[in-house]
Amino acid sequence: MAVRVAGLLAAACLVGCTTVPGGATGHPGRAAPPGDAATSAGSGVGTPPPSPAPSPAPGPPSTGPTSGGSPAPTHSPATPPPASPPADPLAGWTVEQQVAQVLMVGVRTSAPQQLSHDLVADGTVANVFLQGRTEAGRVRVGNLVRWFTDDLPAGPGHGRPLLVATDQEGGQVQVLRGQGFSDIPTAVQQGRTEPAALRSSATGWGRELAAVGVTVDLAPVVDLPTPAGAAANAPVGHDDRQYGFTVDDVVTHASAFAAGMADAGVHTVIKHFPGLGRVTGNTDAVDGVTDTTTDAGSDQVAVVRRMVDDGVWGVMVSTADYALLDPGVPAAFSPVVVGDLLRGDLGFDGLVVTDDLSGAAQVAGWTPGERAVLAVAAGCDLVLASEVPQVAPEMAQALSARARTDPEFAARLADAVRHVLAAKAATA
């Protein structure tokens, strides 16, 4: 095991302060981003006129009588050429370009880091996560997002958009607030709302995210505490992040939240598979967090199984240890949890995202590079380095080195990239 990751960097400036990205703390030589989210959310690209339809191919020669009364010779139609295999979407990509697609780096909304911007601008990572808390409102947050999305590097593969994600659950876990953002109630309160009304509300919350360029909400939480254990359940029940205490309650209301977000064009990632409802410790803050009751047939897994059957878009995997599934291995590093259970038994073929692997105490016993390699090898597609973006280059280097020396891992990396590109196509 390697040494633990260094502590977090201190915040530098507020998103809502007068120093905006692109100034003294921004990218050297860049103008400050536009200040009006309503008029700067993106520029449309003109649609070219349709190409003229090709002339119909000539039909086969007539088999009727000729002018001389003799029948014309019969010709067999030509055998069509074999269909070409579909083009490989990764043809011509370097290993580094593939690795960039499977990394998502954090940017603090209260103190946006120049480092995070530079990692996107130089092509080390190709996705960002807005983290922390801000009261700055829609215009400032829109400026922050455009600071990243307006400066994509050129080259094969980099024409793909960034996935721009955040945590907009409601209650204690709502990153974006201020003018233009609603105060979203806790999941417990949402769970007491009629599903149709909740879907309508979530559509409005989703439109607020879409207006600032956020394409992915790492929500809703679908973990299932027990009524007696909720107060002691630090990651979920303590903050009322659960939709209820039965599989039906959670599935019904989490699905309504996800459907409303989708109506607004924002995709959701349910979390934290295979469930954080039966632990006491928070994996972000303490290590040794172990679930001793959840197995493949538990109610927490049943929630995800039903949502996968209904077409859920993305799933986040926790870093807790599940003693009845793969003891001693954080779930995000476990081929048993991700490969056999989620991909295999539940049949999920969408985007699999890790919980934070940069600053979580639960995974501090592994180097950042080891964390990234283990997660991708286990079947995860997107490695989240949200709390400590400084470790992203080490993760990228480890992933590239492993892909160059291990053909099996290189194939798994390419599979992860294809999942990410499919997710990006869905958000375009």
N, C-alpha and C positions, 0 to 999 in steps of 0.2 A: 504494500500500500504506500502511496506517496503522501507527502505532507499535505496539510489542510490548506484550503484556499485562503488568500488574504482577505481582510475585511473590506467593507464597502467604501467607495469613495464618498467624500462629503459633497453635498449639493453646492452648485456654484451660483446660480441665479434663477429667478422665477421666470416661468414662461410668460406670466402676465406682466413682467416688469418692462421697463422702457427699452432695455437691451434685448433685441430680438435676434434669433439666429441669423448669422450672416454679418453681424456687427463685430465688436471686439472679440466675442466668443464664437463667432461663426466661421465658416469656411473662408480662408484668405482669398480676397479678391472677388467674393460673391456679393451681389447686392442683397439687401434685406428682402426677405420673402414678402409677397403681397399681403396687405393687411385686411382684405375683405374676403372672408370665406365664401360669401354668397356669390361673388363674381369671379373667384379664382379657384373654384373646386376642380377645374380641369378644362382643357380645351378640346373641342370636338374635332374630329378629322373628317374632312369632306368625303363623301362617298362617290367614287367614280361612276360614270354612266355604265350600264351593263353592256358587256360585249355582245355583238350581234350573234344570234343563234346560228350554229353551223348549218350548212345546207344538208338536207337529208341525203344519206348515202343512197346510190342507185340501187334499185331492186334487182333481183336475179333476172336473167334473160327470160323472155317469154317462152313457154313450152307449147304455145298454140301453133297452128299451121302457118307456114310462110306464104308469101304471095304466090309461090309456085306450087303450093298445095302440099309440099313435103314438110313433115314435122321438123322443127328446129331441134338441134341437139340439146340434150339435157345436161346441165352443169350442176354438180354438187356444190353447195355453199362452202366457202372457205372456212377452215377450222379457225375459230378465234384464237388469238395468241393467249398464252397463259397470263392470268392476272399477276400484276407486279405486287410483291409484298409491300405492305405499308412502310412508308419511310420511317426510319428510326428517328424519333424526336431528339435524340442525343448525339446524332451523327456530327462529328467535327468538334464536339465539346472536349475541353481539357478536363482533367480530374479536378483541378481547382474550381472550374466553373460549375461542375456537378456539386462539389462540396458546398459552395456558396448557397445553393438552393435549399440545402437541408439545415441551414443555420438561421436562427431568428435571434437578433440581438436586442437588448432592452435599451430604451431611452427614457430617462426620468422626465416626466412632464413638469416637475418643479425645478429641474436643473438639467436641461438637455446637454448631453456630453458631446463635445467635438469628436471624441474618439468614435462614438457610435456612428456619427455621420461619415467619418472617414472610412470606416469599415465597409459601409455601403458604397461610397464613392469609388473606392479602389477595388471593389468586386470581391472582397473577402466574405461578405454575407449578403444575402438577397432578400431579407425579410426583417421587419422591425416590430417591436412590441412596446406600446406606450404603457409605462408603469408608474407606480406611485400615486399621487393625488394632485389635482390642480383645481382651482376655482376660477381659472383664467377665462373660461368661456369659449364659444365656438370660433371666433375670429382668430384668437391666438393659437388655439389648438390646430386649426386649419393651416396656419402659417408653419407651425412646427412640422406637420405631416408633409407639407410641400417642400420643406427644407430637405427632406429625404427623397421624396418621389420625383422631384424635378431634376435630379442630378444623377440619374442612372448611368452606369458606365456602358460603353458600347462593346460590341463583340458578340460572338455566337452565344445564344442563351440569355444574354442580358437584356434583350428586348422584352423579356417577360416582366410583368409588373411585380412590385413588392407585394407580399402579403403584409398588410398593416393591421395589427391586432391590438386588443386591449382587454381589460377586465371590467366589464360594465354589467355586473350582476344586479346590483341594488343593495340597499342597506349599507353595511360597513365596507362592502367591496364594490366601490364605484369610482373608477379612476377620474372620469371627466365630469366636472360640474361647472357651475357658473352660467352666465347668460347663454341661452341656446341649448342647455341641457336640463332635462327634467330631473327631479329628485326621485329616484326609482325606489319603491318599497322593498323591504327584505323579501327573500324567497318564502318565508313563513307567511307573510302578508299576501304575496302573490298566490300562494297555495289556497288561500281562502276566497279567491276571486273566481267567478265563473270563467271557464276556459275560453269562451268566445270573447269575453271582455278583456281577459289577459292577453289574448292574441292581438286584439286591437291596440292595447296599450303598448305592447312590445313592438308593434309596427311603428308607432310614433317614436319610441326610443331608438329603434333601428335607423329611422330616417335622420335622427340627430347625429348618429355615428357616420352614416353615409355622407352627410353634408360636409364632414371634415376629412373625408378620405379613409376612414376606418372600414376595412372590408371583412374583418373577422372579430367576433366577440368570443373570448375564451369563457364561455358560459353556455348553458346553465349548469349549476352543480346538481348532480343526480345521486349523490351519496345518501345513505339511509341510516341515520342514527336511530337508536331506540328512545322511546319517551323517557325512560328512566336514566339513560346515559347521555342525553343530549347536552346537558349543562356542562358535563365534564369532557365533552368531545371538542377539544380546542380548535381543530381546523374547520369544523362545520357547525355543529349544534350550538356551540357557545355564541356564535354570531348570527344565529337564525338563518343560515344559508341553505337549509333543507326545505323542500316543498311539502313535506309531510312525513308520516311514519309508515306508510304502506306503499307497496309497489304501484298500485293503481293511482294513488294520489301523486306520486312523484312523476310517473310516466305521463299522466294526463296534463299536468300543469307545466312540466318542463317541455313537453312537446308543444304546448300552446305558445310558450315563450319563444322556442326555436322557430316555430312557423311564422310568428309575427315578425321576428328579425328577418327571416327569409323573404317575407313579403316586401320588406324595405331594401332588399338586395344585400343584406349582411348575413354571412354564414356563421354558424355557431359550432363550438367544440364542447361537447359534454365532458364533465370531469367529476371525480378523479378515479378512473378505472384501476383496479376492481373495487374501489370504494374506500373512503376515509371516514365513514360513519361509525366505525367500531373501534377507533383508536382514541387515545387521550392526548398524545403529543402532536404538535404541529411540525411536520417534516422541514419546514423552512427554518425553524428556530432550534430544534433539538434533534439529536441523532438517536438511533436505536428504536425508532418508532415501529412497532410490530403489531400486526393484526393476527390474533390467534383464533378467530372464529370464521372468517370468510373463506369459502371454498367455491368450486365451480358451480355448485348448486345453490348458493346463498341468494337471499333476496336482493342484495346489492348488485350481484351479477345479473339477476333476472331483470332488473330495471334496464340495464344496458342491452341485454339480449332483445328485449321488446323494442327498444328505440333503434337498434340496428335493423331489426326486421322492418321497421317503419321508414328506413332510409336516412338515418342520421348522417350528417356530413363529416364530422370530425370527432375524435375521441382523444382526451388527454389521459395519459397514464401516470399514476402517482409514483413516488419514490419510497413509499412504505414497504416494509418487509411483510410478506404474507406466509405465515408458518405452515398453512395447510395447502399452499400452492407451490412455492419454491422457496423453502426456508433459507434465510441468510442472504438473500439476493433482493435488492430493491426492485420493485416491479418493473420500472422502466428499463432495467438491465436484464430482464428475465425472458429468455426465449419461451419458457413455459407459459408465462402470463401473457406476453404480447403475441408470440407466434402460435403456440398451441391453443390457448384459450380464446383470445380476442380475434385473431386472424382465422384460426382453424375452427374451433367449436362454434363460436358466434358468427363466423363467416363475414367479418367486417373487412371490406376492401377499400375503405376510404382513407382519409388522412389521419395518421396517428402522431400525436404531439406529446412530447415529454413535459412533465412539470419542470420547474426551473432546475437546471443542472449547474448553474454558475455559483450560487451563493447559499444553497440549501445545506443546512447542517447535516442532514441525513446522508448526503453523498460526499462529504468533505474528506472521507478516507481514501478517495480515488483522485487522481490528478484530473484536471479538466479534459485533457486529451483522452484519458481512459474512459471517462464518463461518456463522451461523445461517441467513441468507437463502440462501447458496450451497448449503448442505446440503439444505434443504427443496426448493429449486428442482431439485436434481439427482435427487430422488426419495426422500430419507430422510424418515422419519416422526417420529422422536424424536431431538431434539438433546440430547446429554449434556453438561452443564456441571458436572462432578463435582469437579474439583480446586479451582476458583476460583469458588464460587457467586456472588461479588460481581458477576460479569459478566452474570448472568441477566437483570436488568432491561434492560440495553442490548440484549441479544438480543431480548427481548420487544418493545421499542420498534421495533427495526428490522424485525422480522417484521410487526408491525401496520402500520407505515408503508408497507411494500412491498405488502401485501395491499390497502391502500386505493387505491393508484395503479396497480396492475398486475392486470387481471382474470385473466390467465393464471396469475399467481402465486397469486392468491386461490383459484382453482380447485384448484391443486396443494396449497395449504394445507388446503383442505377435504378433499381426498382423504387427506392425511396424518392429519387428525383422525379420519376414519372408520376408518382402519387402527388408530389408537390406541384408539378406542372399542370396536372389535371385539376387540382384545387385552384390554381391561379386562373385557368381557363374558365372555371365556374364563376370566379369573382369579376371577370372582365366585363 
